[in-house]
């Protein structure tokens, strides 16, 4: 059995799937007036010690706070492109939480006939301190 505390052990990863929210996003005039449904999928690695062993919330990342922060960004941002909005979300989460790495997919839903989702996936790491 692999020792989860070994230095070369793969990190534990929290995932959040199909987080949906209404936001203003887009470059066309109508997109600046009417909110659209977007969907996010997030995967982020946990830092350091495994919470499964310690049973302490301080040893993990509180996913309810991550969801609340993402929703707050979607309510208040001024970005027009999914690409820049994705970067804003990633930069904010990496700075405010202790996640060493995250993978984020952001999609608009049902924007065009015959297209269920269109979007972008990015993966970013927290800068070494």
N, C-alpha and C positions, 0 to 999 in steps of 0.2 A: 504494500500500500504506500502511496506517495505521501510524504510529509508536507502538509499544506503550509508549514512555516519555513520550509527550506528556501534559501535565497533564490534558487532557480525554479521554484514552483510557479505554475501559471497563476495569474491573479483571478480572484473571484470577480464576476461581472454581474451587475444588476441590469435588468432590462425593463423598459417601459414601452409598451406597444399600443399603437393606435390612439395616442393622445390627440383628441380632436378639439379644435377651438375655432372661433370666428375671428377674423382679423382683416384689416385693410392691407392688401398686398397686390402689387402689379404696377405696370407702367402706363396702361391705357386709362383714359379719363374715367370711364365707368368703374374701373377697379379702385380708383381713389375715393369713390363715393359709396360703394356697396361692399360690405364685408363678405369674405369668402371663407368657406370651410377649408382648414388645413389639417393635416395629420402628421404627427411626429412619431418616430420610433427612436428610442435612445438605448444605447448600451454604454455603460461606463464601469471602468475597473475600480475596485475598492483599494484604498491605500492601506499599506501596513498589515497589522494584525487582523486576523479573521474574527468577525463578530460571532460566528457560530461557536467558537470556543469560549469567548469572553462573555457572551450574552449581553453585551453592552451596546446601546445605540451609538455611543461615542466612537465605537470601533467600526462603524459602517457609515454610509451616507443615507440620510433620511429621504427616501424617495418622495414622500409627501411634500417636503420642502422643495425638492427639485421640480416637481409638477407645478407647485404654486409659483415658483420663480419663472418657469417657462410661460405660464399663463399671463403673468404680469408683463413680461417682455412683449408677448403677442398683443396685449391690450394697449401698450404705450409706444411701440416702436414707430420709426418714420422711414423704414426701408421700403424700396419698391421691388427689389429683386429677391427671389428665394435664396440666391447665392449669398447676398450680403446679410440677409436675415439669419441664415444658417450660421454664418460666421459670428454674428452678434450673440446668438444663443450659445454657441460653443465657447466663445471667449468669456462670456459671463459665467457660465457654469464652471469652467476650469478655474476661474479666478475666485469664485465665491465658495466652491466646495473643494474638497481635497481629492478630487478624482484625477488620477494620473493620465488617463486616456478616456476619450469618448468617441463614439461613432453615432452620428445623427443623420437621420433621413427626414426630410421635410417635403411634403407634397401638397399640391392643390388638388382638390377633389372635384370630379365631374365638371371640369372646366370646358372641355370640348366634347362634341358628340363622339361617342365611341371610345373615349379615353377616360378610364375610371380614375387614374391618378397620374400626375406628372410632377417630377420634383428632382431633388438632388440628395446625394449622400456624401457626407464628409467625415473624415476621421482626423482628430487632433489630439495632441499630447500637451500636458502642462509643461511649461518651460522648466528646465532644471534650476533649482535654486542654489 
